[in-house]
Amino acid sequence: MDKLDRHTGSGTALHRWMLAGLIGAALLLGAGCSGAEPGTEKGYGHDGYMGYSNSNPSLMNRNTTLLYEKDTRMIEQVLKPVAGIRSTRVSFNGSELHVQLTADPEMTDAQLEKLRARAQAIVQTNMPRYEVHVKASR
């Protein structure tokens, strides 16, 4: 009987250790949970999942066609005060932006080049997400 008691006693000790381990694991899991109020957690908003993104809205992404009309208006607006430009034509090719200027016909070649360089600098400064190419003609 003595052997049986020792065997049963060691089984009980094993059960006690297992029970203590389970209780310890439950305490650790409970301690890892957040104490924040429900609904107060801060999320990431539109993080790119399902095509929505607000993290860097001015960078090129697959939805760039939504920006083309707005960008065209912006380019026309920043070039409007530049003297010597009669009209502008804007086209996009992915991340490349092409601006075709029609200048006053009485401009010299040097003035035309100066106008082109000035327009290039203005558009590139205002549209940093694009690789800007400006051409000018009379």
N, C-alpha and C positions, 0 to 999 in steps of 0.2 A: 503494500500500500504506500510505503514511503516513496517508491519510485514513481508511482502514479501521481502522488501529490506534487512531487518536484516537477514532473512533466506538465501537469496542469498549472502549476505556479509559474513556470517559465512561459507558458502560453498566455497567461493572464498578463505578465509583464510585457510580452510582445504586443498584446492588444492595447495596453496602456500607452506604450510608445507610439503605436499607430494612431491612437486617439489624440495624443498630444501633438503629433505631427500634423494631423488633419486640422486641429484647432489652430495651430501656428500658421498653417497655409491659409486658412480662412481669414485670420487676422491680417496677414500680409496682403492678401487680395483686397480686403476692406480698406486698408490704409492707403492703397494706391489709388483709390477712387477719388475723384475731385469733390471738394466741398462746395463748389460753386452752385449758386441757385440755378434751377432749370430755366433755360432760355436766355441766360446771361453770357453764355459762352460766345466768344468772338470767332466767326468763321472767316473764310477767305473770299466770300462773295463769288463772283464769276471767275473761277480760277482756270478756265479753259475747257472744263468738262462740258460736253454737248455744244461746243462751238462758241460759248460765251466767254469773253475775257475782258477784264477791266484793270489788269495789272499794269500794262504798258499800252494804253490805247492808241498812242501815236506811232508805234512801231509797225513795220510791215508784217502782215499775217495773211492768212488765206482769205480774209474778208475785206481785202483792200478796195474792192470795187465800190464799197459803201462810202469811201472817202473821196473818190475822184471828183465828184461834182463840187464838194466842199473845198477841196484843194484847188480846183480850177478857179473858183471865185476868189480864193485867198491870193492866188498868183496875180490875177487881174487887178485886185485891190492894191497890192504892194507895188505893182508896176505902173499904176495909173498916174502917180505924181511925177514920174520920170519924163522929162521933156524929150521930144523927138520921136516917141513911139506913136505910130498911127493905129496899129492893131497888134494883137497877140493871138497865137494859136497854140494850144497846149495839148500834148498827147502823153499817154502813159504806156510803159511797157514793163510791167512788173514793178521793180524798184527803181526803174529809170524814168526820169521826167524830161520830156523834150519840149522846149519853148521856142517857137518860131516868131520872131519879131519882124514887123514891117515898119521901117523907119521913114522919116521924111525924105523925099527924093532928092532934095538939095544937099543932103549930108555928104561930106567927103568920106573917103575910105577910112581915114584916121578917126574921124568922129564916129563912124559906124562901128569900128572896132572898140572904141572907148564906151559907146553905148552898150554893146554886147557884153563887155567885161563887167560893166556896172550892173546890168540886169542879171548876169550870172551870179555875182556876189549877193545881190539882194534876194534872189530866189533861193539860192543855196542856204543862206542864213535863215530864211523863213521856212524852208522845207528840208530840214536836216535828215529826214528819213529816206529821201530820194537821192539818187545820183543825178545831178542836174546837168543838162546839155542845152545851151542857148545858142541859137543861130540868128543872125540879123541880116536882113536884106532890104533893099529900097523898093 
